[in-house]
Amino acid sequence: MKTHVQCADAQVQEAVSHLLCTHLVIETFAVSAHRQLSVGHPVFQLLAPHLHFTMAINSAARTTMLAPDGPIDKVMALGREGTLALIAKAWNSDWSFARYDLHADLRARGVDDPALLPNYHYRDDALTVWGAIEDFVTAILRLFYKGDADVSQDWELQAWMRELANPDVGNIRGLPGDGRLDTFDQLSRLLTAIIFTASAEHASTNNGQYDMYGYMPNVPGAMYSPPPTTRQALTEENLAGALPGALASAAQIAMVHLLSEPAVETLGRYEPEFFAGTPQVEHIVLKFNRQLEEISRNIDARNHRIGVPYTYLDPARVYQSIEI
């Protein structure tokens, strides 16, 4: 029964937690940013490295990974059509971008208190990375927005928000101000959530796929016998008969190995043209990198003290954008 539950959980993890909530949502922000923000706009410049290649990788996912008779059809129990149906169901239910605020999400799930739930490494590592991103975003924005009025009167920014919130276009529900930014804090929190999702949150749902799915008895993409309905003891032969065969197993291992490739462009690594002409940004980037390096050292020290290391939110392993 445990293996059946693991298999069912894999359908939600791949379709909703990973593909929908990171890849597809961030693509919506990217498309609208290209439509409504000029390339010289500070918000576009800030987001551009974190939106890099996302539309391309999503196009590849649609045309190869999710193609009829593609890897999802061959590996996952839901197949292509079931995966798309599950994505639609999740999107049309209670999805809201308000939950992309890490603190709000942890509270809503009742996992924000370390005293009640110690050793929840995702929460502990995510909060430190979120804090570093928030400091970085706020410092960059302060160079261009001196107060709330500068935000509310930025017509490009407001056009971007209107398009994102428009049910017939972006359809992003739960945006601050229902699609209108009136304060600096709203803008800072929004951009922090976008960058965190495109980097750390994606890493948390993507980078452990080979560790989880690379060993077939742990998390098979599909089961080939129904779940047990009695307490009758089962044998190893029963489990082996329910697991995917050689071809499906090979396809699953190949898929998750590809998706778990180590990051090359990691969080905090910016090209020389990043905010070119604004020299103050260099010092902000250096401070951001020092924070990330400190977080990485602390995570590494923690992992040396525990039996099963949790590495997926180590900034040294986190992609700068969703490009895999």
BALOBA-1460 file (C-alpha; in Angstrom, 3 decimals):
// residues 324
<rec num="1" residu="m" x="0.000" y="0.000" z="0.000"/>
<rec num="2" residu="k" x="2.848" y="2.401" z="0.806"/>
<rec num="3" residu="t" x="4.205" y="2.077" z="-2.723"/>
<rec num="4" residu="h" x="0.774" y="2.816" z="-4.185"/>
<rec num="5" residu="v" x="0.590" y="5.969" z="-2.038"/>
<rec num="6" residu="q" x="4.076" y="6.989" z="-3.170"/>
<rec num="7" residu="c" x="2.997" y="6.508" z="-6.773"/>
<rec num="8" residu="a" x="-0.134" y="8.633" z="-6.284"/>
<rec num="9" residu="d" x="1.896" y="11.345" z="-4.578"/>
<rec num="10" residu="a" x="4.311" y="11.346" z="-7.534"/>
<rec num="11" residu="q" x="1.476" y="12.301" z="-9.889"/>
<rec num="12" residu="v" x="0.681" y="15.393" z="-7.795"/>
<rec num="13" residu="q" x="4.326" y="16.295" z="-7.271"/>
<rec num="14" residu="e" x="5.218" y="16.180" z="-10.948"/>
<rec num="15" residu="a" x="2.044" y="17.713" z="-12.380"/>
<rec num="16" residu="v" x="1.108" y="20.285" z="-9.738"/>
<rec num="17" residu="s" x="3.940" y="21.075" z="-7.317"/>
<rec num="18" residu="h" x="6.601" y="21.052" z="-10.034"/>
<rec num="19" residu="l" x="5.144" y="21.730" z="-13.492"/>
<rec num="20" residu="l" x="2.170" y="23.955" z="-12.673"/>
<rec num="21" residu="c" x="3.275" y="25.833" z="-9.585"/>
<rec num="22" residu="t" x="6.774" y="26.686" z="-10.780"/>
<rec num="23" residu="h" x="7.241" y="26.214" z="-14.551"/>
<rec num="24" residu="l" x="3.870" y="27.352" z="-15.871"/>
<rec num="25" residu="v" x="3.151" y="30.100" z="-13.345"/>
<rec num="26" residu="i" x="6.557" y="31.711" z="-13.812"/>
<rec num="27" residu="e" x="6.138" y="31.528" z="-17.589"/>
<rec num="28" residu="t" x="3.013" y="33.673" z="-17.236"/>
<rec num="29" residu="f" x="5.000" y="36.362" z="-15.424"/>
<rec num="30" residu="a" x="7.741" y="36.125" z="-18.048"/>
<rec num="31" residu="v" x="5.426" y="36.476" z="-21.053"/>
<rec num="32" residu="s" x="3.636" y="39.460" z="-19.523"/>
<rec num="33" residu="a" x="6.922" y="41.120" z="-18.526"/>
<rec num="34" residu="h" x="8.108" y="40.942" z="-22.137"/>
<rec num="35" residu="r" x="4.809" y="42.415" z="-23.318"/>
<rec num="36" residu="q" x="4.437" y="45.245" z="-20.806"/>
<rec num="37" residu="l" x="7.882" y="46.206" z="-19.478"/>
<rec num="38" residu="s" x="10.641" y="47.793" z="-21.537"/>
<rec num="39" residu="v" x="14.011" y="46.057" z="-21.398"/>
<rec num="40" residu="g" x="15.413" y="49.084" z="-19.551"/>
<rec num="41" residu="h" x="12.747" y="48.998" z="-16.839"/>
<rec num="42" residu="p" x="14.320" y="48.189" z="-13.441"/>
<rec num="43" residu="v" x="11.774" y="45.452" z="-12.715"/>
<rec num="44" residu="f" x="12.459" y="43.806" z="-16.077"/>
<rec num="45" residu="q" x="16.220" y="44.008" z="-15.506"/>
<rec num="46" residu="l" x="15.852" y="42.561" z="-12.015"/>
<rec num="47" residu="l" x="13.676" y="39.653" z="-13.161"/>
<rec num="48" residu="a" x="15.349" y="38.864" z="-16.493"/>
<rec num="49" residu="p" x="18.108" y="36.559" z="-15.128"/>
<rec num="50" residu="h" x="15.475" y="34.631" z="-13.169"/>
<rec num="51" residu="l" x="13.202" y="34.200" z="-16.189"/>
<rec num="52" residu="h" x="16.014" y="33.093" z="-18.472"/>
<rec num="53" residu="f" x="15.162" y="30.089" z="-20.699"/>
<rec num="54" residu="t" x="11.888" y="29.347" z="-18.875"/>
<rec num="55" residu="m" x="9.685" y="29.778" z="-21.934"/>
<rec num="56" residu="a" x="12.081" y="27.612" z="-23.963"/>
<rec num="57" residu="i" x="12.174" y="24.758" z="-21.443"/>
<rec num="58" residu="n" x="8.386" y="24.888" z="-21.115"/>
<rec num="59" residu="s" x="8.015" y="24.710" z="-24.886"/>
<rec num="60" residu="a" x="10.266" y="21.649" z="-24.882"/>
<rec num="61" residu="a" x="8.160" y="20.111" z="-22.109"/>
<rec num="62" residu="r" x="4.967" y="20.610" z="-24.107"/>
<rec num="63" residu="t" x="6.386" y="19.237" z="-27.353"/>
<rec num="64" residu="t" x="8.505" y="16.364" z="-25.996"/>
<rec num="65" residu="m" x="7.918" y="15.482" z="-22.333"/>
<rec num="66" residu="l" x="4.141" y="15.923" z="-22.601"/>
<rec num="67" residu="a" x="3.836" y="14.801" z="-26.214"/>
<rec num="68" residu="p" x="1.576" y="11.839" z="-27.028"/>
<rec num="69" residu="d" x="3.577" y="8.672" z="-26.379"/>
<rec num="70" residu="g" x="6.295" y="10.834" z="-24.771"/>
<rec num="71" residu="p" x="8.032" y="10.225" z="-21.434"/>
<rec num="72" residu="i" x="5.007" y="11.236" z="-19.320"/>
<rec num="73" residu="d" x="2.767" y="8.875" z="-21.285"/>
<rec num="74" residu="k" x="5.282" y="6.067" z="-20.878"/>
<rec num="75" residu="v" x="6.240" y="6.627" z="-17.240"/>
<rec num="76" residu="m" x="3.451" y="8.241" z="-15.217"/>
<rec num="77" residu="a" x="0.232" y="6.487" z="-14.208"/>
<rec num="78" residu="l" x="-1.882" y="9.454" z="-15.301"/>
<rec num="79" residu="g" x="-0.300" y="9.649" z="-18.724"/>
<rec num="80" residu="r" x="-0.395" y="12.821" z="-20.776"/>
<rec num="81" residu="e" x="-4.153" y="13.403" z="-20.704"/>
<rec num="82" residu="g" x="-4.488" y="12.645" z="-17.003"/>
<rec num="83" residu="t" x="-1.564" y="14.923" z="-16.155"/>
<rec num="84" residu="l" x="-3.139" y="17.818" z="-18.055"/>
<rec num="85" residu="a" x="-6.479" y="17.145" z="-16.360"/>
<rec num="86" residu="l" x="-4.840" y="17.178" z="-12.920"/>
<rec num="87" residu="i" x="-3.090" y="20.466" z="-13.719"/>
<rec num="88" residu="a" x="-6.419" y="21.982" z="-14.807"/>
<rec num="89" residu="k" x="-8.155" y="20.735" z="-11.667"/>
<rec num="90" residu="a" x="-5.474" y="22.225" z="-9.400"/>
<rec num="91" residu="w" x="-5.490" y="25.541" z="-11.289"/>
<rec num="92" residu="n" x="-9.289" y="25.830" z="-11.204"/>
<rec num="93" residu="s" x="-9.608" y="24.988" z="-7.520"/>
<rec num="94" residu="d" x="-8.249" y="27.219" z="-4.763"/>
<rec num="95" residu="w" x="-4.929" y="28.156" z="-6.421"/>
<rec num="96" residu="s" x="-3.806" y="31.649" z="-5.427"/>
<rec num="97" residu="f" x="-0.559" y="33.532" z="-5.781"/>
<rec num="98" residu="a" x="-1.090" y="34.732" z="-2.215"/>
<rec num="99" residu="r" x="0.227" y="31.317" z="-1.132"/>
<rec num="100" residu="y" x="3.508" y="32.062" z="-2.914"/>
<rec num="101" residu="d" x="4.441" y="34.201" z="0.063"/>
<rec num="102" residu="l" x="6.572" y="31.655" z="1.913"/>
<rec num="103" residu="h" x="5.582" y="32.804" z="5.400"/>
<rec num="104" residu="a" x="1.872" y="32.695" z="4.507"/>
<rec num="105" residu="d" x="2.223" y="29.234" z="2.959"/>
<rec num="106" residu="l" x="4.020" y="27.787" z="5.980"/>
<rec num="107" residu="r" x="1.365" y="29.222" z="8.319"/>
<rec num="108" residu="a" x="-1.486" y="27.929" z="6.149"/>
<rec num="109" residu="r" x="-0.001" y="24.430" z="6.216"/>
<rec num="110" residu="g" x="0.642" y="24.580" z="9.962"/>
<rec num="111" residu="v" x="4.369" y="23.885" z="9.627"/>
<rec num="112" residu="d" x="5.810" y="27.281" z="10.547"/>
<rec num="113" residu="d" x="6.666" y="26.571" z="14.195"/>
<rec num="114" residu="p" x="10.034" y="24.803" z="14.731"/>
<rec num="115" residu="a" x="8.994" y="23.928" z="18.286"/>
<rec num="116" residu="l" x="6.052" y="21.911" z="16.978"/>
<rec num="117" residu="l" x="7.863" y="20.542" z="13.929"/>
<rec num="118" residu="p" x="11.626" y="20.464" z="14.435"/>
<rec num="119" residu="n" x="14.050" y="19.369" z="11.721"/>
<rec num="120" residu="y" x="11.801" y="20.438" z="8.852"/>
<rec num="121" residu="h" x="14.735" y="21.304" z="6.638"/>
<rec num="122" residu="y" x="12.707" y="22.692" z="3.732"/>
<rec num="123" residu="r" x="11.171" y="25.342" z="5.997"/>
<rec num="124" residu="d" x="14.406" y="26.235" z="7.730"/>
<rec num="125" residu="d" x="16.491" y="26.497" z="4.561"/>
<rec num="126" residu="a" x="13.746" y="28.174" z="2.514"/>
<rec num="127" residu="l" x="13.276" y="30.929" z="5.088"/>
<rec num="128" residu="t" x="16.955" y="31.833" z="5.048"/>
<rec num="129" residu="v" x="17.086" y="31.906" z="1.240"/>
<rec num="130" residu="w" x="13.838" y="33.906" z="1.112"/>
<rec num="131" residu="g" x="15.311" y="36.438" z="3.556"/>
<rec num="132" residu="a" x="18.443" y="36.875" z="1.445"/>
<rec num="133" residu="i" x="16.396" y="37.349" z="-1.739"/>
<rec num="134" residu="e" x="14.114" y="39.837" z="0.007"/>
<rec num="135" residu="d" x="17.074" y="41.905" z="1.213"/>
<rec num="136" residu="f" x="18.552" y="41.854" z="-2.295"/>
<rec num="137" residu="v" x="15.296" y="42.815" z="-4.025"/>
<rec num="138" residu="t" x="14.575" y="45.617" z="-1.567"/>
<rec num="139" residu="a" x="18.059" y="47.105" z="-1.955"/>
<rec num="140" residu="i" x="17.839" y="47.055" z="-5.770"/>
<rec num="141" residu="l" x="14.377" y="48.602" z="-5.816"/>
<rec num="142" residu="r" x="15.404" y="51.400" z="-3.437"/>
<rec num="143" residu="l" x="17.750" y="52.660" z="-6.135"/>
<rec num="144" residu="f" x="14.773" y="53.375" z="-8.399"/>
<rec num="145" residu="y" x="11.704" y="53.792" z="-6.167"/>
<rec num="146" residu="k" x="12.014" y="56.321" z="-3.348"/>
<rec num="147" residu="g" x="8.521" y="55.754" z="-1.993"/>
<rec num="148" residu="d" x="5.004" y="54.468" z="-2.574"/>
<rec num="149" residu="a" x="4.142" y="57.229" z="-5.056"/>
<rec num="150" residu="d" x="6.914" y="56.137" z="-7.425"/>
<rec num="151" residu="v" x="5.381" y="52.642" z="-7.468"/>
<rec num="152" residu="s" x="1.760" y="53.677" z="-7.907"/>
<rec num="153" residu="q" x="2.648" y="56.139" z="-10.699"/>
<rec num="154" residu="d" x="4.805" y="53.700" z="-12.702"/>
<rec num="155" residu="w" x="2.492" y="53.119" z="-15.659"/>
<rec num="156" residu="e" x="4.522" y="50.253" z="-17.142"/>
<rec num="157" residu="l" x="4.460" y="48.438" z="-13.831"/>
<rec num="158" residu="q" x="0.709" y="48.961" z="-13.456"/>
<rec num="159" residu="a" x="0.090" y="47.736" z="-17.022"/>
<rec num="160" residu="w" x="2.071" y="44.582" z="-16.208"/>
<rec num="161" residu="m" x="-0.027" y="43.992" z="-13.106"/>
<rec num="162" residu="r" x="-3.317" y="44.601" z="-14.922"/>
<rec num="163" residu="e" x="-2.419" y="42.072" z="-17.606"/>
<rec num="164" residu="l" x="-1.370" y="39.489" z="-15.021"/>
<rec num="165" residu="a" x="-4.609" y="39.923" z="-13.058"/>
<rec num="166" residu="n" x="-6.889" y="40.026" z="-16.112"/>
<rec num="167" residu="p" x="-8.920" y="36.761" z="-16.116"/>
<rec num="168" residu="d" x="-8.778" y="36.686" z="-19.920"/>
<rec num="169" residu="v" x="-4.992" y="37.097" z="-20.110"/>
<rec num="170" residu="g" x="-2.671" y="36.230" z="-17.211"/>
<rec num="171" residu="n" x="-5.439" y="35.079" z="-14.849"/>
<rec num="172" residu="i" x="-3.044" y="35.204" z="-11.878"/>
<rec num="173" residu="r" x="-5.325" y="35.234" z="-8.853"/>
<rec num="174" residu="g" x="-4.267" y="36.507" z="-5.437"/>
<rec num="175" residu="l" x="-1.927" y="39.269" z="-6.596"/>
<rec num="176" residu="p" x="-1.337" y="42.117" z="-4.122"/>
<rec num="177" residu="g" x="-3.870" y="44.903" z="-4.522"/>
<rec num="178" residu="d" x="-5.926" y="42.674" z="-6.843"/>
<rec num="179" residu="g" x="-3.686" y="43.689" z="-9.715"/>
<rec num="180" residu="r" x="-2.655" y="47.175" z="-8.672"/>
<rec num="181" residu="l" x="0.554" y="47.959" z="-6.811"/>
<rec num="182" residu="d" x="0.200" y="50.962" z="-4.511"/>
<rec num="183" residu="t" x="3.149" y="50.529" z="-2.151"/>
<rec num="184" residu="f" x="6.841" y="49.799" z="-2.261"/>
<rec num="185" residu="d" x="6.377" y="46.873" z="0.152"/>
<rec num="186" residu="q" x="3.836" y="45.254" z="-2.174"/>
<rec num="187" residu="l" x="6.272" y="45.451" z="-5.065"/>
<rec num="188" residu="s" x="9.174" y="44.128" z="-3.005"/>
<rec num="189" residu="r" x="7.184" y="41.149" z="-1.701"/>
<rec num="190" residu="l" x="5.854" y="40.342" z="-5.163"/>
<rec num="191" residu="l" x="9.291" y="40.302" z="-6.802"/>
<rec num="192" residu="t" x="10.747" y="38.327" z="-3.885"/>
<rec num="193" residu="a" x="8.054" y="35.681" z="-4.385"/>
<rec num="194" residu="i" x="8.673" y="35.498" z="-8.136"/>
<rec num="195" residu="i" x="12.455" y="35.159" z="-7.787"/>
<rec num="196" residu="f" x="12.163" y="32.674" z="-4.920"/>
<rec num="197" residu="t" x="9.743" y="30.536" z="-6.948"/>
<rec num="198" residu="a" x="11.902" y="30.642" z="-10.080"/>
<rec num="199" residu="s" x="15.009" y="29.622" z="-8.143"/>
<rec num="200" residu="a" x="14.680" y="28.022" z="-4.716"/>
<rec num="201" residu="e" x="11.111" y="26.712" z="-4.886"/>
<rec num="202" residu="h" x="11.765" y="25.151" z="-8.274"/>
<rec num="203" residu="a" x="14.938" y="23.586" z="-6.885"/>
<rec num="204" residu="s" x="12.979" y="22.069" z="-3.992"/>
<rec num="205" residu="t" x="10.535" y="20.364" z="-6.380"/>
<rec num="206" residu="n" x="13.004" y="19.493" z="-9.145"/>
<rec num="207" residu="n" x="16.473" y="18.711" z="-7.848"/>
<rec num="208" residu="g" x="15.556" y="15.644" z="-5.776"/>
<rec num="209" residu="q" x="13.781" y="13.776" z="-8.547"/>
<rec num="210" residu="y" x="16.590" y="11.339" z="-9.244"/>
<rec num="211" residu="d" x="17.046" y="10.675" z="-5.522"/>
<rec num="212" residu="m" x="13.341" y="9.877" z="-5.155"/>
<rec num="213" residu="y" x="12.374" y="8.331" z="-8.503"/>
<rec num="214" residu="g" x="15.679" y="6.791" z="-9.537"/>
<rec num="215" residu="y" x="15.035" y="3.705" z="-7.375"/>
<rec num="216" residu="m" x="11.883" y="2.088" z="-8.723"/>
<rec num="217" residu="p" x="10.571" y="0.413" z="-5.528"/>
<rec num="218" residu="n" x="10.710" y="3.771" z="-3.737"/>
<rec num="219" residu="v" x="8.564" y="5.873" z="-6.093"/>
<rec num="220" residu="p" x="7.358" y="4.164" z="-9.262"/>
<rec num="221" residu="g" x="5.720" y="6.427" z="-11.812"/>
<rec num="222" residu="a" x="2.970" y="3.841" z="-12.269"/>
<rec num="223" residu="m" x="1.798" y="0.648" z="-10.582"/>
<rec num="224" residu="y" x="0.681" y="-2.340" z="-12.632"/>
<rec num="225" residu="s" x="-1.607" y="-4.047" z="-10.126"/>
<rec num="226" residu="p" x="-4.408" y="-2.584" z="-7.978"/>
<rec num="227" residu="p" x="-3.754" y="-1.598" z="-4.360"/>
<rec num="228" residu="p" x="-4.449" y="-4.295" z="-1.754"/>
<rec num="229" residu="t" x="-7.936" y="-4.384" z="-0.277"/>
<rec num="230" residu="t" x="-7.218" y="-6.760" z="2.613"/>
<rec num="231" residu="r" x="-4.569" y="-7.194" z="5.297"/>
<rec num="232" residu="q" x="-3.362" y="-10.415" z="3.739"/>
<rec num="233" residu="a" x="0.427" y="-10.578" z="3.762"/>
<rec num="234" residu="l" x="2.084" y="-9.837" z="0.443"/>
<rec num="235" residu="t" x="5.395" y="-11.138" z="-0.831"/>
<rec num="236" residu="e" x="8.320" y="-9.544" z="-2.593"/>
<rec num="237" residu="e" x="7.039" y="-11.211" z="-5.742"/>
<rec num="238" residu="n" x="3.753" y="-9.306" z="-5.386"/>
<rec num="239" residu="l" x="5.658" y="-6.018" z="-5.224"/>
<rec num="240" residu="a" x="7.920" y="-6.907" z="-8.133"/>
<rec num="241" residu="g" x="4.899" y="-7.814" z="-10.242"/>
<rec num="242" residu="a" x="3.266" y="-4.457" z="-9.522"/>
<rec num="243" residu="l" x="6.308" y="-2.376" z="-10.427"/>
<rec num="244" residu="p" x="7.025" y="-1.072" z="-13.942"/>
<rec num="245" residu="g" x="8.801" y="-3.397" z="-16.338"/>
<rec num="246" residu="a" x="12.306" y="-2.939" z="-17.699"/>
<rec num="247" residu="l" x="11.447" y="-0.480" z="-20.486"/>
<rec num="248" residu="a" x="9.222" y="1.738" z="-18.336"/>
<rec num="249" residu="s" x="11.771" y="1.648" z="-15.515"/>
<rec num="250" residu="a" x="14.560" y="2.676" z="-17.872"/>
<rec num="251" residu="a" x="12.426" y="5.518" z="-19.235"/>
<rec num="252" residu="q" x="11.653" y="6.766" z="-15.717"/>
<rec num="253" residu="i" x="15.285" y="6.657" z="-14.607"/>
<rec num="254" residu="a" x="16.442" y="8.452" z="-17.765"/>
<rec num="255" residu="m" x="13.772" y="11.156" z="-17.361"/>
<rec num="256" residu="v" x="14.525" y="11.981" z="-13.726"/>
<rec num="257" residu="h" x="18.277" y="11.795" z="-14.257"/>
<rec num="258" residu="l" x="17.976" y="14.435" z="-16.970"/>
<rec num="259" residu="l" x="15.722" y="16.646" z="-14.841"/>
<rec num="260" residu="s" x="18.114" y="16.474" z="-11.874"/>
<rec num="261" residu="e" x="21.209" y="17.753" z="-13.646"/>
<rec num="262" residu="p" x="23.339" y="19.986" z="-11.383"/>
<rec num="263" residu="a" x="22.915" y="23.729" z="-11.742"/>
<rec num="264" residu="v" x="25.481" y="25.644" z="-13.809"/>
<rec num="265" residu="e" x="24.169" y="29.181" z="-13.359"/>
<rec num="266" residu="t" x="23.400" y="29.252" z="-9.648"/>
<rec num="267" residu="l" x="21.435" y="31.768" z="-7.620"/>
<rec num="268" residu="g" x="23.229" y="35.096" z="-7.258"/>
<rec num="269" residu="r" x="25.503" y="34.760" z="-10.291"/>
<rec num="270" residu="y" x="24.826" y="37.699" z="-12.608"/>
<rec num="271" residu="e" x="26.378" y="38.628" z="-15.941"/>
<rec num="272" residu="p" x="28.415" y="41.886" z="-16.226"/>
<rec num="273" residu="e" x="25.545" y="43.555" z="-18.117"/>
<rec num="274" residu="f" x="23.195" y="43.118" z="-15.146"/>
<rec num="275" residu="f" x="22.016" y="46.695" z="-14.457"/>
<rec num="276" residu="a" x="24.881" y="48.033" z="-16.571"/>
<rec num="277" residu="g" x="25.266" y="51.759" z="-15.931"/>
<rec num="278" residu="t" x="24.130" y="51.503" z="-12.308"/>
<rec num="279" residu="p" x="27.368" y="50.879" z="-10.397"/>
<rec num="280" residu="q" x="25.620" y="50.759" z="-6.984"/>
<rec num="281" residu="v" x="24.166" y="47.402" z="-7.978"/>
<rec num="282" residu="e" x="27.598" y="45.745" z="-7.874"/>
<rec num="283" residu="h" x="27.849" y="46.214" z="-4.101"/>
<rec num="284" residu="i" x="24.314" y="44.894" z="-3.610"/>
<rec num="285" residu="v" x="25.141" y="41.776" z="-5.633"/>
<rec num="286" residu="l" x="28.316" y="41.207" z="-3.627"/>
<rec num="287" residu="k" x="26.367" y="41.431" z="-0.377"/>
<rec num="288" residu="f" x="23.759" y="39.011" z="-1.745"/>
<rec num="289" residu="n" x="26.457" y="36.523" z="-2.677"/>
<rec num="290" residu="r" x="28.030" y="36.764" z="0.779"/>
<rec num="291" residu="q" x="24.640" y="35.999" z="2.334"/>
<rec num="292" residu="l" x="24.126" y="33.027" z="0.029"/>
<rec num="293" residu="e" x="27.611" y="31.693" z="0.766"/>
<rec num="294" residu="e" x="26.925" y="31.919" z="4.501"/>
<rec num="295" residu="i" x="23.641" y="30.062" z="4.053"/>
<rec num="296" residu="s" x="25.437" y="27.398" z="2.033"/>
<rec num="297" residu="r" x="28.074" y="26.940" z="4.759"/>
<rec num="298" residu="n" x="25.384" y="26.621" z="7.441"/>
<rec num="299" residu="i" x="23.438" y="24.058" z="5.413"/>
<rec num="300" residu="d" x="26.611" y="22.066" z="4.785"/>
<rec num="301" residu="a" x="27.474" y="22.111" z="8.499"/>
<rec num="302" residu="r" x="23.943" y="20.957" z="9.375"/>
<rec num="303" residu="n" x="24.043" y="18.193" z="6.808"/>
<rec num="304" residu="h" x="27.240" y="16.791" z="8.300"/>
<rec num="305" residu="r" x="25.356" y="16.281" z="11.575"/>
<rec num="306" residu="i" x="22.349" y="14.403" z="10.181"/>
<rec num="307" residu="g" x="21.953" y="10.962" z="8.678"/>
<rec num="308" residu="v" x="20.216" y="12.002" z="5.454"/>
<rec num="309" residu="p" x="21.471" y="15.357" z="4.144"/>
<rec num="310" residu="y" x="18.943" y="17.839" z="2.732"/>
<rec num="311" residu="t" x="20.779" y="19.671" z="-0.046"/>
<rec num="312" residu="y" x="18.070" y="20.892" z="-2.403"/>
<rec num="313" residu="l" x="17.971" y="24.470" z="-1.094"/>
<rec num="314" residu="d" x="21.714" y="24.893" z="-0.759"/>
<rec num="315" residu="p" x="22.284" y="28.076" z="-2.828"/>
<rec num="316" residu="a" x="25.327" y="26.457" z="-4.400"/>
<rec num="317" residu="r" x="22.935" y="23.934" z="-6.016"/>
<rec num="318" residu="v" x="19.964" y="26.191" z="-6.791"/>
<rec num="319" residu="y" x="19.372" y="27.208" z="-10.402"/>
<rec num="320" residu="q" x="19.141" y="30.946" z="-11.079"/>
<rec num="321" residu="s" x="16.023" y="30.328" z="-13.173"/>
<rec num="322" residu="i" x="13.767" y="27.512" z="-14.348"/>
<rec num="323" residu="e" x="15.885" y="26.224" z="-17.200"/>
<rec num="324" residu="i" x="15.639" y="22.464" z="-16.696"/>
